Amino acid sequence: MLNSKDAGREGERPSPPAGSESRIKVKAVLHCSNCGYHKTFSRTFERKDLDQLVVSAKVMSWAACDCGDLIEFSLQVEL
């Protein structure tokens, strides 16, 4: 049951998290099993800039190694 303070806020959108809670930490790992190439990238994104994360992931997922194989791509996300 809602109390009178919450009744007026029923249609309002929740406010975005403040400070570090509004950031997403991402670690991308590129690895070639053929030649042993290994590279790690880290970045912090604001939640409002999530489209930048998506574009970066799409570009890295199609990366090719100098030896000619596609690079294995893994993404670690910390919310």
Secondary structure, 3 states (H helix, E strand, C coil): CCCHHHHCCCCCCCCCCCHHHHEEEEEEEEECCCCCCEEEEEEEEEHHHHHHHHHHHHHHHCCECCCCCECEEEEEEEC
